């Protein structure tokens, strides 16, 4: 079956008992046992629930993996992976990671002895660091948040495989619709399903997908032992949302690319990035490993903090909000919002200055979105784009 068909049918067969075409929400904390220790497959929702099973089957299929474990949110998925590591272990991480990933490394797991070294994995000259350091895990994002760097997942995974190092890719920005890290050689594909996979900004979720049974066992254990499970209702919402993933992603991509092209001609913008924009420094890698560029546009205004704040606060269709990947358009000021937990020197080292803004472009009519951006730019005393 093709991707679009699997998104609707795998893990979403009609309910066996009633024939309900839309499987129900199993809103229960516990399950009756036949005899002590003899269950019908479930005993307690923290350890598993039919809604978890169904969504895991769907997402494993879409990511091209054999196993998927669902979690309460993206950070729960990250916690599950990090909980498998030991004091003294080293994580070799892409330097431009999500702000909350940086925070959990620095403020939670490093105090337990986990070591993290940041590397510019967009530079092939840095691949040798994997063999030199022999880390417990290589941690990638591609596209990165918010700079939209594109990392060559296949090349990095090949280098890691030579020395037996597992590779994790945070696939949140691309979604399995446009990129499947396991097919490129990664060991683990992690996503915040809150974002594009659900696509409606109405629930939280996370997932880790793998082909490695040992890693799957670790994820199941973490889900239960650390209490990282989602709610049945949230998994049902993600299951509903993922059915339209392909339709939504194609529109996100088309709108975002059109807006990025308009911004390239704007005098108020120093630079603009979208993975499929011809001027993107990694566009060839993006088109090699992605089938679409997704819906994020990042740009830096040629403006001070006051004018930048006026712009992001003056939009009418774009909501000033954290998160991304919903059908509605959002705008984010990373330095003061999503990446505020990263110290300024570290932020600016990877290019996150006060003039940087990140657009999560929705599926509204693109001309309405362009008009909204234009009026907000002009209202902030900057050149427009219309």
C-alpha positions as CSV (number, residue, x, y, z in Angstrom):
1,X,0.0,0.0,0.0
2,X,1.1,3.6,-0.7
3,X,1.8,6.1,2.1
4,X,-1.6,7.8,1.9
5,X,-3.5,4.5,2.1
6,X,-1.4,3.2,5.0
7,X,-2.0,6.4,6.9
8,X,-5.7,5.7,6.8
9,X,-5.8,1.9,7.2
10,X,-2.8,0.4,9.0
11,X,-3.6,0.1,12.7
12,X,-7.1,1.5,12.0
13,X,-9.1,-1.5,11.1
14,X,-12.8,-1.6,12.2
15,X,-13.4,-2.6,15.8
16,X,-13.6,-6.4,16.0
17,X,-16.5,-6.5,18.5
18,X,-18.8,-3.8,17.1
19,X,-17.6,-3.2,13.6
20,X,-17.1,0.5,14.4
21,X,-15.2,2.0,11.4
22,X,-13.6,4.5,13.7
23,X,-12.0,2.5,16.6
24,X,-13.1,3.7,20.1
25,X,-11.2,5.5,22.8
26,X,-10.3,3.1,25.5
27,X,-10.7,5.5,28.4
28,X,-9.7,3.1,31.1
29,X,-6.8,3.0,33.6
30,X,-7.0,-0.8,34.2
31,X,-8.1,-4.0,32.6
32,X,-9.9,-7.0,34.1
33,X,-7.8,-10.2,34.2
34,X,-9.0,-13.7,33.5
35,X,-6.9,-15.2,36.2
36,X,-4.1,-13.7,38.2
37,X,-1.4,-12.8,35.7
38,X,-3.6,-13.9,32.7
39,X,-4.7,-10.9,30.6
40,X,-6.3,-10.2,27.3
41,X,-3.1,-8.4,26.3
42,X,-3.4,-5.4,28.6
43,X,-3.3,-5.0,32.4
44,X,-2.8,-1.2,33.1
45,X,-2.8,1.7,30.7
46,X,0.7,2.9,31.8
47,X,1.9,-0.4,30.5
48,X,-0.2,-0.4,27.3
49,X,-3.6,0.4,25.9
50,X,-5.3,-0.6,22.6
51,X,-5.1,3.0,21.4
52,X,-1.3,3.0,21.9
53,X,-1.0,-0.3,20.0
54,X,-3.0,1.0,17.0
55,X,-1.2,4.3,16.7
56,X,2.2,2.5,17.1
57,X,1.3,0.2,14.2
58,X,0.4,3.2,12.0
59,X,3.5,5.2,12.8
60,X,5.9,2.3,12.4
61,X,4.4,1.7,9.0
62,X,4.7,5.3,7.9
63,X,8.3,5.6,9.2
64,X,9.3,2.4,7.5
65,X,10.1,0.8,10.8
66,X,9.3,-2.5,12.5
67,X,8.5,-1.1,16.0
68,X,7.0,2.1,17.4
69,X,6.5,3.2,21.0
70,X,4.2,6.2,21.7
71,X,4.7,8.7,24.5
72,X,2.9,11.6,26.2
73,X,4.8,14.3,24.2
74,X,8.0,14.8,22.3
75,X,10.0,15.5,25.5
76,X,8.8,12.2,26.9
77,X,10.1,10.5,23.9
78,X,13.5,12.2,24.3
79,X,13.5,11.3,28.0
80,X,12.8,7.6,27.1
81,X,15.9,7.5,24.9
82,X,18.1,9.4,27.3
83,X,17.0,7.2,30.2
84,X,18.7,4.2,28.5
85,X,22.1,5.8,28.9
86,X,24.5,5.6,31.8
87,X,26.6,8.0,33.8
88,X,29.8,8.8,31.9
89,X,28.2,8.1,28.5
90,X,28.8,10.6,25.8
91,X,26.2,12.0,23.3
92,X,27.5,13.6,20.2
93,X,24.8,16.0,19.2
94,X,24.2,18.4,16.4
95,X,24.9,21.9,17.6
96,X,21.6,23.4,16.5
97,X,19.2,21.3,18.5
98,X,15.7,22.2,19.8
99,X,15.9,24.4,22.9
100,X,14.2,21.9,25.1
101,X,16.5,19.2,24.0
102,X,19.5,21.4,25.0
103,X,17.8,22.1,28.3
104,X,17.2,18.5,29.2
105,X,20.8,17.7,28.3
106,X,22.2,20.5,30.3
107,X,19.8,20.8,33.3
108,X,18.6,17.3,33.8
109,X,20.8,14.5,32.5
110,X,24.2,16.2,32.7
111,X,23.8,16.3,36.5
112,X,23.5,12.5,36.5
113,X,26.8,12.3,34.6
114,X,25.7,12.2,31.0
115,X,28.2,14.1,28.8
116,X,27.2,16.0,25.7
117,X,29.4,17.4,23.0
118,X,28.0,19.6,20.2
119,X,29.2,19.2,16.6
120,X,28.4,21.0,13.4
121,X,27.1,17.9,11.5
122,X,26.4,19.9,8.4
123,X,30.1,19.9,7.9
124,X,31.3,16.6,6.5
125,X,34.7,17.3,8.0
126,X,33.2,16.7,11.4
127,X,32.0,13.2,10.7
128,X,35.3,11.8,11.9
129,X,34.4,13.0,15.4
130,X,32.2,9.9,15.7
131,X,35.1,7.5,15.3
132,X,37.4,9.6,17.5
133,X,34.9,9.9,20.4
134,X,33.0,6.6,20.1
135,X,29.9,8.1,21.7
136,X,27.0,6.1,23.2
137,X,24.7,7.9,20.8
138,X,24.7,10.4,17.9
139,X,21.9,12.8,18.2
140,X,20.7,14.6,15.0
141,X,17.9,16.9,13.9
142,X,17.2,17.5,10.2
143,X,15.9,20.0,9.3
144,X,17.2,21.6,12.5
145,X,15.2,23.9,14.7
146,X,15.1,26.8,14.0
147,X,18.0,27.3,11.5
148,X,16.8,24.6,9.0
149,X,20.2,23.1,8.5
150,X,20.0,19.9,6.5
151,X,22.2,17.0,7.7
152,X,23.2,14.2,5.4
153,X,21.5,11.4,7.5
154,X,22.8,8.6,5.2
155,X,26.4,9.7,5.3
156,X,26.5,10.3,9.1
157,X,24.7,7.0,9.8
158,X,27.3,5.2,7.6
159,X,30.1,6.7,9.6
160,X,28.5,5.7,12.8
161,X,27.8,2.2,11.7
162,X,31.5,1.7,11.0
163,X,32.1,2.0,14.8
164,X,28.8,0.5,16.0
165,X,27.3,3.8,17.3
166,X,23.5,4.2,17.1
167,X,22.1,7.3,15.5
168,X,18.9,9.1,16.5
169,X,17.2,11.6,14.2
170,X,14.6,14.0,15.4
171,X,12.2,13.9,12.4
172,X,9.6,16.3,13.8
173,X,10.2,19.1,11.2
174,X,10.0,16.8,8.1
175,X,7.4,14.2,9.3
176,X,7.5,10.7,7.8
177,X,5.6,12.0,4.8
178,X,8.7,13.8,3.6
179,X,11.6,12.0,5.3
180,X,12.2,8.5,6.7
181,X,15.4,8.4,8.7
182,X,15.4,4.6,9.2
183,X,15.5,4.1,5.5
184,X,18.6,6.4,5.4
185,X,20.4,4.2,8.0
186,X,19.4,5.8,11.3
187,X,18.8,3.5,14.3
188,X,16.0,5.6,15.8
189,X,13.5,8.1,14.4
190,X,11.9,10.3,17.0
191,X,9.1,12.8,16.5
192,X,6.9,15.1,18.5
193,X,3.6,13.9,17.1
194,X,2.1,17.0,18.6
195,X,3.3,18.8,15.5
196,X,2.8,17.7,11.9
197,X,1.7,14.1,12.5
198,X,-1.4,15.2,14.4
199,X,-1.5,18.5,12.7
200,X,-4.4,20.2,14.5
201,X,-2.7,21.7,17.6
202,X,-5.2,20.0,19.9
203,X,-3.1,17.3,21.7
204,X,0.4,16.2,22.8
205,X,2.3,13.2,21.7
206,X,5.6,11.7,20.9
207,X,7.0,8.5,19.2
208,X,10.2,6.6,18.8
209,X,10.4,4.2,15.8
210,X,13.1,1.6,15.2
211,X,13.9,-1.6,13.5
212,X,16.0,-2.8,16.4
213,X,14.1,-5.2,18.8
214,X,16.5,-4.3,21.7
215,X,15.8,-0.6,21.3
216,X,12.1,-1.3,21.2
217,X,12.3,-3.3,24.5
218,X,14.1,-0.3,26.0
219,X,11.4,2.1,24.9
220,X,8.6,-0.1,26.2
221,X,10.4,-0.4,29.5
222,X,10.9,3.4,29.7
223,X,7.3,4.1,28.8
224,X,6.2,1.9,31.8
225,X,8.9,2.4,34.4
226,X,9.4,6.2,33.9
227,X,5.7,6.9,33.4
228,X,6.0,8.4,29.9
229,X,2.8,7.1,28.4
230,X,0.3,9.3,26.5
231,X,-3.4,9.4,27.2
232,X,-5.8,7.2,25.2
233,X,-7.7,10.3,24.1
234,X,-4.5,12.0,22.8
235,X,-3.4,8.9,20.9
236,X,-6.9,8.7,19.4
237,X,-6.6,12.3,18.3
238,X,-3.2,11.7,16.7
239,X,-4.6,8.6,15.0
240,X,-7.4,10.8,13.5
241,X,-5.0,13.6,12.5
242,X,-2.4,11.3,10.8
243,X,-5.0,10.2,8.2
244,X,-4.6,13.6,6.4
245,X,-0.9,13.9,6.8
246,X,0.0,13.7,3.2
247,X,-2.6,16.2,2.1
248,X,-1.6,18.7,4.7
249,X,2.1,18.3,4.2
250,X,1.9,19.0,0.5
251,X,0.0,22.2,1.2
252,X,2.3,23.3,4.0
253,X,5.3,22.8,1.6
254,X,3.7,24.7,-1.3
255,X,2.7,27.7,0.9
256,X,6.0,27.8,2.8
257,X,8.1,27.7,-0.4
258,X,6.0,30.5,-2.0
259,X,6.4,32.7,1.1
260,X,10.1,32.0,1.3
261,X,10.5,33.1,-2.3
262,X,8.7,36.3,-1.6
263,X,10.9,37.1,1.4
264,X,14.0,36.7,-0.8
265,X,13.1,39.9,-2.5
266,X,12.3,41.8,0.7
267,X,14.6,44.6,1.7
268,X,13.8,44.1,5.4
269,X,15.2,40.5,5.3
270,X,18.9,39.6,5.7
271,X,18.4,36.0,4.6
272,X,15.6,33.5,4.4
273,X,15.6,29.7,4.5
274,X,13.4,26.9,3.4
275,X,14.9,23.4,2.7
276,X,13.8,23.4,-1.0
277,X,14.6,27.1,-1.6
278,X,17.3,27.2,-4.4
279,X,19.5,29.5,-2.2
280,X,19.5,27.2,0.8
281,X,23.1,26.1,1.4
282,X,22.1,22.4,1.8
283,X,19.4,22.3,-0.9
284,X,21.0,19.4,-2.7
285,X,21.1,17.2,0.4
286,X,17.5,18.2,1.2
287,X,16.3,17.1,-2.2
288,X,18.3,13.9,-1.9
289,X,16.8,12.7,1.3
290,X,13.4,14.6,1.5
291,X,10.5,14.4,-0.9
292,X,9.2,17.8,0.3
293,X,10.6,20.8,2.2
294,X,7.9,20.9,4.9
295,X,6.2,24.1,6.2
296,X,8.8,26.0,8.2
297,X,10.4,29.2,7.0
298,X,13.2,30.8,9.0
299,X,14.5,34.3,8.4
300,X,16.5,37.1,9.9
301,X,15.1,40.6,9.8
302,X,17.4,43.5,9.2
303,X,15.9,45.1,12.3
304,X,16.5,45.6,16.0
305,X,14.6,43.8,18.7
306,X,11.9,46.5,19.0
307,X,11.0,46.3,15.3
308,X,11.2,42.5,15.3
309,X,8.9,42.4,18.3
310,X,6.5,44.8,16.6
311,X,6.4,42.6,13.5
312,X,5.7,39.3,15.2
313,X,3.1,41.0,17.5
314,X,1.3,42.8,14.6
315,X,0.1,39.8,12.6
316,X,-3.6,39.0,12.3
317,X,-3.7,35.5,10.7
318,X,-0.4,34.2,12.1
319,X,-0.7,33.6,15.8
320,X,2.3,34.5,18.0
321,X,2.8,31.1,19.6
322,X,5.2,28.3,20.3
323,X,4.9,24.9,18.6
324,X,4.4,24.3,14.9
325,X,2.9,21.9,12.4
326,X,-0.7,22.7,12.8
327,X,-3.1,23.6,10.0
328,X,-3.1,27.2,11.2
329,X,-0.1,29.5,10.7
330,X,2.1,30.4,13.7
331,X,5.1,32.7,14.2
332,X,7.8,32.3,16.8
333,X,10.6,34.5,18.1
334,X,13.1,31.8,19.0
335,X,15.5,34.0,21.1
336,X,12.7,34.9,23.6
337,X,10.4,31.9,23.1
338,X,11.4,28.3,22.0
339,X,15.1,28.8,22.5
340,X,15.2,31.1,25.4
341,X,16.6,28.3,27.6
342,X,19.8,28.3,25.6
343,X,22.3,30.9,26.9
344,X,22.7,33.9,24.5
345,X,26.4,33.0,23.6
346,X,25.3,29.5,22.6
347,X,22.3,30.8,20.7
348,X,24.2,33.3,18.7
349,X,27.0,30.8,18.0
350,X,24.5,28.9,15.8
351,X,22.9,32.1,14.4
352,X,19.9,32.7,16.7
353,X,19.9,36.5,17.0
354,X,17.2,38.9,18.1
355,X,16.1,39.5,14.5
356,X,15.5,35.8,13.8
357,X,11.9,34.6,13.4
358,X,10.4,31.2,12.6
359,X,7.2,30.8,10.6
360,X,5.1,27.6,10.8
361,X,3.2,28.1,7.6
362,X,-0.3,26.7,7.7
363,X,-2.7,25.6,5.0
364,X,-4.7,28.8,4.6
365,X,-4.7,30.5,1.2
366,X,-1.2,31.6,0.6
367,X,-2.1,35.1,-0.7
368,X,-3.9,35.8,2.6
369,X,-0.8,34.8,4.5
370,X,1.4,37.0,2.3
371,X,-0.9,40.0,2.8
372,X,-0.8,39.4,6.6
373,X,3.0,39.3,6.6
374,X,3.2,42.4,4.4
375,X,0.9,44.5,6.7
376,X,2.8,43.5,9.8
377,X,6.2,44.3,8.3
378,X,4.9,47.8,7.2
379,X,3.3,48.3,10.6
380,X,6.7,47.7,12.2
381,X,8.2,50.3,9.9
382,X,9.9,47.8,7.6
383,X,9.7,47.1,3.9
384,X,6.8,44.9,2.9
385,X,6.7,41.8,0.7
386,X,3.4,42.1,-1.3
